Amino acid sequence: MARRVARPRGVAFVATLCAVFGSIELATGVLSLVFLPVVVEETASDATSATWSSVLAILLGSGLLLASAGIYRGSVRARTVVLAVIIAHAAGGAWLAISGQPVQGLIAIGVALVVGVLLWTGRGAKYFRGDATPKRR
């Protein structure tokens, strides 16, 4: 039988964040698809770009929910997916910071750094390697 290890609080926190953000992203994508005719009519925007934006939000939300489940289970692959997402998040934050929204940009970069540190250093790294303290029964 495989050895069970205690999940660090930081890893559980990151998995919960992924689940919350994934749910919000998924709901936003679905709602924007439902209300697409109204949005396109009122803003005179292109329906194709609005549709793709909605579909992308649904895919990203679903991906974050799956990554969250993987993080809870200790999947190294899910941790790598989350790393890719936080790198993109940090890049978007840098873009916000230099394009006139420094507070939002710095917050986005800060969140990305915290998530990365929690998953890739200390107890988080040991948890994904499988050499953390065994869970007591």
Stockholm file with secondary structure:
# STOCKHOLM 1.0

chainA/1-137         MARRVARPRGVAFVATLCAVFGSIELATGVLSLVFLPVVVEETASDATSATWSSVLAILLGSGLLLASAGIYRGSVRARTVVLAVIIAHAAGGAWLAISGQPVQGLIAIGVALVVGVLLWTGRGAKYFRGDATPKRR
#=GR chainA/1-137 SS CCCCBCCCHHHHHHHHHHHHHHHHHHHHHHHHHHTHHHHHHHHTCCHHHHHHHHHHHHHHHHHHHHHHHHHHHTCHHHHHHHHHHHHHHHHHHHHHHHTTCHHHHHHHHHHHHHHHHHHHSHHHHHHHHTCSCBCCC
#=GC SS_cons         CCCCBCCCHHHHHHHHHHHHHHHHHHHHHHHHHHTHHHHHHHHTCCHHHHHHHHHHHHHHHHHHHHHHHHHHHTCHHHHHHHHHHHHHHHHHHHHHHHTTCHHHHHHHHHHHHHHHHHHHSHHHHHHHHTCSCBCCC
//
